[in-house]
Structure formats: structure tokens, C-alpha cells
Amino acid sequence: MLSLNHFFLVGLMDLIMEGTSSARVAVLLIDEKNQIVFQEVRENGQSKKGSISRDIIHMALDEKQPVITTRHDDSVKRSGFDRNQRSIICLPLVIGDRSAGLLYLDRKVIAGTFTHDDLELLMSLSKPISRILKNREEFKNLGLEKTNHPEFFVRGNSEASKNIQTLIFRVKDSDIPVFICGESGTGKELAARAIHLCGVRQKGKFVAVNCGALPEHLLESELFGYARGAFTGAVRNKPGLIEEANGGTFFMDEICDLPLVLQAKILRFLQEKEIRRIGENRPLSVNGRFISATNKNIEREIELGNFREDLYYRIKIITIELPPLRERKEDLHFLLNHFLDKYCLEMKRERAFFSPSALELLINYSWPGNVRELQNEIQRCLVIAGDSCLIREEHLSSKINPQAVRSSDPSYDFFRARAEFEKRFLHQALARWDFNRSRTAEGVGLSRQGLFKLIKKHEIDIRK
């Protein structure tokens, strides 16, 4: 069991309970297997509070985002249903790239539902506990090394990410060319780096070139290098990028933008494992893994005469298709937390969280720019939020929050508040289980019929 200073902890919990007008405050710490290793509960002497909601705890720990919700107190008979509802806040304590524990607050709804202001106050008061956890021996090695590794891309929860992970594992040690396709921003270079870093060539260089980023007259010399005196200004021998990847991996992004004359030379390299520098006659042997990628329809480019069919069959032996982010919403929570961990560390600031309302807007957005757009949005939010560790709706960009929704004062109409929570909760739960209604119903503890009734009641669009 972790040995936090008990006197300090109790005093801090009492301060949280007073500052947030909570009836109960609980601190739970967990190990790497999500087993509770420490639990402390403080209550303010009111009537029995009922059990702590375990499903809400698991949701906050799994998603590494705060939860504000209401639940019925099962210890009280259901007469006067509205009087027996409890308002709950769960705030995960994130250390490094994992949830190390959680703060749990509740009180009766008739005393007022918790608001974003309560959450911000809780986040501020919880900082001493997070600092103690961060400095303890058990958490010294929980930095961001793992989440900064390019393999993070294939560690999502969706079936698509699991399939990509399986395919990468199967091809990582092979020399067979790999072709990666997907929309702009889906992470094609990250997937290529994952193949390189997982495989036997990881000690060699990973050399990447974007065929559309260099002028045609420079691209050949960059790819193949040149000999001294080959042209005006060639005062020394210069190895090309393909040669630099000897023993490692050469990644050619946007290969459909490669001029036809250079496509012939790449084809020769793939067939013979040899290149010639500009101005030299003797071939150089290059033992490098070749990975290519494009966001274009390569078959259409062949029909238009822009791409060689023989090169197509050489590069497209193993194909990895990266689906757009809108088709793998189950990965969204993982990616959100990855970038929050990464950029909060880089900015040397406290770990930030999205408010439940902001998180709903993020989940419902279609992400046309895919992972790159998500990455940029989180960086922007952290700057706009300033010193606040809670990212609210007004901190989001206009594309994601087109109605300019702002955090508002809480509604004290219980039935309206419950309906708003139900709709938000269902949106998040459906997205988490990839809009599979059977899995969602099982995951949230509802029958299929009960889930269908709520979907119809709140007019939720099922995108499946």
C-alpha cells in the first residue's frame, strides 16, 4: 500500500470537501493492473451516502478525462426519485501516460449539481496529491517515453488499429516493399516509422523524403546523390538519401508525385538493389527497406498515365490502408490523451483535461484533417486555455465549436439537467464502442431495448 502522509491527505480532502460543498470525497490510487492499492474516504456526517459508483470510476480511469454526472442513490428507496439523485465528479490523477488514481466527489442533486467551476477548483486543489505521486519511487519511470514512441499510432482501441498493429508485426522483419495509403493526416509516416523501429533494421537510419516537396530538378540529386564534377557546383561527392538508408529504411512519401523518369530509376533500384549517382557509371549496392505512401488513388494515376504500372506492382506487394479518424472514433480518447500528455510535458505545465461538454464536441466532430488536425487542435487549445488546466468549449476552434457554445451557469431544473446528461453520456458511450449498439448497451449496463428507447428519445444520429 502507498504510504501517503495521512494527516496531510485528510486535511486536503477536508479542504476539497469544504471548497466544493461535497458530501463525500474519496481518493483512490491504482497500480499498473488497475487494482486499487489505496483508498481513503471522508464524509461530512450527513446520512449514509451509498456505494461509490464503480462504472463511473472505470470510465474516468479508462478515458483519462474527468466525468461530471448524476446517479441514483441505491441505498435509498426510489420514492421521490429526484431527491435521491447524487451529483458526481470523477477526476483521474494522470502521472506520465497512465491514470495512477482518482478523486471522487458526490453530493445530493437537491444541493446543486456540480459545475465546471467545481471541477476547476478540484483540479487546483488536487495538485499536491499529483505531485506526491509523481515524486514517489513507484512512478519514477512513468515518463512519456512510451507514448512518444511512433508505435503509439497503432495502439488504439478500434478494430482498424488492431488490424494495422497485427500487419505491422508480420512485416516488420521482412524486406518486402510496403505500400501505405490513406488520407492526408492519417499518420502514414508514423506507420512507416513503426515498421522500422519494431523490426530488425531499427539500428539503421530511417530516411524519409516527400516527393511533392522538392522541385523536379533537385529531386534526382537528392535521391541518388552525385559525383564530383557531375555538374556546375558539384565540388564533392554527395551520397543520396537512398544510399544513406543503407542498412535501414527508406520511406518515399507521396510517391504518386514522383516524375516518370525517376520512377524508372526507382524501379531499377527495387529490382537490382543498386543505384548510380549522377555523373558515375559504376553502380552502388544498397541494402535498404523500401516503404512508400500516397494519399492519391494510385490506380487512377495509372489510368491517367501519371504512374508506371510495372512500378505499381513492385511497390504494392504488402498494402496497409489507414482509415480516416472519423471511421475509428474508438481511438479518439487514446489520441486525445497522448497529445495532452506530450504537449503538456513539452510546455512544462500541469496535465490538462477537457471538460465533458468540450469532449462531446470533439467526439462529434468529423476530423477532415485526421490525426494531424487533432494534434494541432490540442496544441491550440493548450495555448488558448492559458494557465487553466480545464479546456472548455470556448477554447475550441470555430470549426469544432461553430455555434460558439460557451460554458454556462448550471441549470437547476433537475429533469432538464438529467436529459442533457443522458444525451451527452450516450454520445460518448456510442463513440467509445464505435456506434455498435449491442456492445454499447452491454458496456453501460442497459438492455438493447433500453438503449434504443434512449437513442430515440434524444434523437441521436447513429452513424454506422
C-alpha angles and dihedrals in degrees: 000000000000111000105219116173098272097203092051092046095050091048091050092048091051089051091051091048092051096042094050097034089237124167091210138018123190130185117201125182122195137194129228090281092054091250116147108246099169134024131176123177128190123189131186097229098262122133120300111302102206127232125322111259105250096189091056089049092051092048092053093045095046095046096036088220130110120262126210112187147133129243136180115253102240091195089070127066112255096244107120091022094189092055092054097054117111126207112224137195121191117187117184117219102225118198116180106324101334142066106256096179146327145243114222123194130176142169137163115286090231086066089057133279118266116262137201088263089059089049093051091049090049091050090052094048092046095060095092091056091049091050092051091051092047092053097046121106092241091064103037093105097044097101126136096267092111098046093045089056111104089237087078087088093069096042096084126123099240123103089240092058092046091051091049090049090052092049093048090051090053096049101035096097097037127097092215112123115256124211119203121195132180145115121297111282098023093116105259094156091046090055090049091050090049090056090050097046094045095049140071092270095062092111090058127077124281105216119187131187130180108217092203095052098064128064113251094244091057099039097076094053091045092051101040104020125221142249125243110276094016090127140347109302095022095122095156142020112275124192117222127235093259090055091049089057091062106136091012139056131298114203119195110193122197090014091173087072091060111115115248094244090057092044087066091054092048089050090054090049091053093047100042103022086229137113136187123219116228107271096022130100100193116087123234120217113230122188102195136140111244122215124170135184143184141176091210130090098260094192089056090050089055091052090051091051094245097115133043115245093212091055089048091060091047096052101036100065095113115025126195114192115201111205120217118262092250088065095051104044090153087075093054097089091048093050093044091054093043092056093042089053092046100047097038087056092047092048090046092232136129117281108273129213136199119242113243091252093050090047090054091054091050092050094049094049116102097223100216088180090052122202093346091056091048090050092051092046093055092049089051094048092052090053095045092046090059113187093350116108091202116080108208133193093267090059092062122095120260092253091061096035102033093160090055090234112190133197106271136197112275121269113236091201098110097201093048091048091049092050092049091050093048091053094047092045092050092048091053094043093049091049091048091056094041092254091295102149097200094051091043093052091050092045096053096039099251131127116247090249091050092051092048091052092052092047090052093043093054095036092234115181110233107211102195 
